[in-house]
Amino acid sequence: MAGQGSGGNVLAAICSFFIPGLGQLVQGRILAALLFFLLTGACYALGATVILVFMWLPGVLLHIWSIVDAARFRS
């Protein structure tokens, strides 16, 4: 990747918009991709329950963080 603002980072941010962690995977950061995917997915899953409905907010924040992290990555 060429760095922040490059076409690769824009593509990674778009990928993370649809699936959290996919942008990090495109950039070759496997651990970050796995963490974003699992943590965001767990928060969304817990937020889908009636008891822990408030957990959608951390899920949304993690999802946005995933997008921003992919867009601002510098190798």
C-alpha positions in Angstrom: 0.0 0.0 0.0 1.2 3.5 -0.8 0.0 5.0 2.5 -2.8 7.1 3.9 -5.2 8.4 1.3 -4.0 6.0 -1.3 -6.4 4.0 -3.5 -5.7 0.9 -1.5 -6.7 2.5 1.7 -9.9 3.8 0.1 -10.7 0.3 -1.1 -9.9 -1.2 2.3 -12.3 1.3 4.0 -15.0 0.4 1.6 -14.5 -3.2 2.3 -14.7 -2.6 6.1 -17.9 -0.6 5.6 -19.6 -3.8 4.4 -17.8 -6.3 6.7 -15.9 -5.1 9.7 -12.3 -6.3 9.5 -12.3 -7.1 5.7 -10.4 -3.9 5.0 -7.7 -4.9 7.4 -7.6 -8.4 5.8 -7.1 -6.7 2.3 -4.2 -4.8 3.8 -2.7 -8.0 5.1 -3.3 -7.4 8.8 -4.8 -10.7 9.8 -4.8 -10.2 13.6 -6.5 -6.8 13.4 -9.0 -8.2 10.9 -9.9 -11.1 13.1 -10.3 -8.9 16.2 -12.5 -6.4 14.5 -14.7 -9.1 12.9 -15.1 -11.1 16.1 -15.7 -8.2 18.5 -18.0 -6.3 16.2 -19.9 -9.5 15.4 -20.2 -10.4 19.1 -21.6 -6.9 19.9 -24.1 -7.1 17.1 -25.2 -10.6 18.1 -25.6 -9.5 21.8 -27.5 -6.4 20.6 -29.9 -8.6 18.7 -31.0 -10.2 22.0 -33.8 -8.7 24.0 -31.9 -8.7 27.3 -28.7 -7.0 26.0 -30.2 -4.7 23.4 -27.9 -1.8 24.4 -24.9 -3.7 23.0 -25.6 -2.5 19.5 -23.9 0.8 20.3 -20.4 -0.6 21.0 -20.9 -2.7 17.8 -21.6 0.4 15.8 -18.6 2.2 17.3 -16.3 -0.8 16.6 -17.6 -0.9 13.0 -16.8 2.8 12.5 -13.4 2.3 14.1 -12.7 -0.5 11.7 -13.5 1.7 8.7 -11.4 4.6 10.0 -8.5 2.3 10.9 -8.5 0.8 7.4 -8.6 4.3 5.8 -5.8 5.7 7.9 -3.4 2.8 7.9 0.3 3.5 7.1 2.6 0.6 6.3 
